[in-house]
Amino acid sequence: MPLSELKPLTLGMMPTLEGLPFYIARSEGIYDSLGLDLTILPFNSANDRDAVFQTGQMDGMVTDYPSAITLQAIHHTELGFIFKNDGYLCFIVSKESRINQPEQLIEKNIAVSRNTVVEYATDQLLNKAGIKYAETNKPEISQLPLRLQMLQYNQIDASFLPDPAASIAMNSKNKSLISTQELGIEFIATAFSRKALQEKRKEIELLITGYNLGVNHIKMHPQSEWKQVLMEIGVPENLTGLIALPTYRKATRPSAEAIEKAPQKEIQNITIAKDKLIILIAEDNESNYKLFESILKYDYHLIHAWDGQEAVNMFKEYGPQIVLIDIMQKRIILL
């Protein structure tokens, strides 16, 4: 496709480090050299991002799995995951709270963003600590800057925060108890609407190429050379040389060799509930599947495939109304 025929691409994301390779690629002129007109729309809350996505005003977004599930299953918004992004959340406790371990969270105010990984990770942490749902207060504070500010001023006791908000909080002597990495939660992916996937396939391919080149740039150049990009995302200037970055990986699919070596799993014996819609979830990460299950199990009948081939077999056998597919998983088959 000639460069003159390429369409503009719009991508929404939160002010977090998961999107840094996109910003680097744009700042360094990588997308310009590829002929891609990329607009990045910043959002301070998942709710605002998802609301704009539903209107069709942007093609894709850096999102988390619970948010995407809500869009698909509740709001019937069609989207597809393209690749996983690297990043994590830290569970930050206020320095005034005197909390030193999760078991001390009983009767504390833990801010969440509903139907996002913030709420899911909070529930997982409380469950791991043996704390019941009714034993804590979970006010909804969806705006990330406000959640950080309230933690700083001791108006809430704790919350899961992404970087750079987490590092800003820790720089003010607030403490991190645990991260989503330690909880085994992978949660961020770049997703696009079905319409964009059909009409802007080449543009999305160039977006991925630029992302990978952005990852290369991050690895090959010191942070001091692109501190202005970090500041654009929200990293204070005094932290640009100190903030710990995720280990960024290229957005690539599994190799053919890895696919061939993938272990086969037997399809489970399933009894379908006749009064519920069927959702097939193709996901090879057990923690991610349990995330989906925790959100959807009460309203839908879930069936689980461990890889692409198993998903195809289960689709033919059970005819699900909704299919959620991890595009980076083993033995993936694109239909």
KAJOPE-V692868 format. One record per backbone hydrogen bond with DSSP energy under -0.5 kcal/mol. NH is the residue of the N-H (numbers start at 0). CO is the residue of the C=O. Records with the same first field share a line. If there is no record, write none. Layout:
NH=CO / CO
This chain:
4=1
5=2
8=36
10=38
11=59
12=40
14=42
15=13
16=162
18=15
19=16
21=18
22=18
23=19
24=20
25=21
26=22
27=23
28=25
29=24
30=24
32=28
33=29
34=30 / 31
35=30
36=34
37=35
38=8
40=10 / 38
41=39
42=12
48=44
49=45
50=46
51=47
52=48
53=49
54=50 / 51
55=51 / 52
56=51
58=9
59=9
60=190
61=11
62=60 / 188
64=186
67=63
68=64
69=65
70=66
71=67
72=68
73=68 / 69
74=69
76=70
77=75
79=191
81=189
82=189
84=187
89=160
90=177
91=89 / 158
92=174
93=156
96=93
97=93
98=93
99=97
103=100
104=101
105=102
106=134
107=104
109=107 / 136
110=108 / 157
111=138
113=111
115=112
118=112
119=115
120=116
121=117
122=118
123=119
124=120
125=121
126=122
127=123
128=124
129=126
130=125
134=131
135=132
136=107
140=111 / 138
143=43 / 141
146=142
147=143
148=144
149=145
150=146
151=147
152=148
153=150
154=149
155=149
156=108
157=108
158=91
159=110
160=89
162=87
165=161
167=163
168=164
169=165
170=166
171=167 / 168
172=169
173=168
174=92
176=90 / 174
177=90
179=88
182=178
183=180
184=179
185=183
188=62
189=82
190=60 / 188
191=79
192=58
193=77
196=192
197=193
198=194
199=195
203=199
204=200
205=201
206=202
207=203
208=204
209=205
210=206
211=207
212=208
213=209
214=210
215=211
216=212
217=213
218=214
219=215
220=216
224=221
225=222
226=223
228=225
229=225
230=226
231=227
232=228
233=229
234=229
235=233
238=235
239=235 / 236
241=238
242=238
244=242
247=245
251=249
258=254
259=255
260=256
261=257 / 258
269=267
271=269
273=271
275=272
278=300
279=321
280=278 / 302
281=279 / 323
282=280 / 304
285=283
288=284
289=285
290=286
291=287
292=288
293=289
294=290 / 291
295=291
296=292
298=295
299=295
300=276
301=299
302=278
304=280
307=329
310=306
311=307
312=308
313=309
314=310
315=311
316=312
317=313
318=314
320=277
321=277
323=279
324=322
325=281
326=324
328=325
331=328
334=332
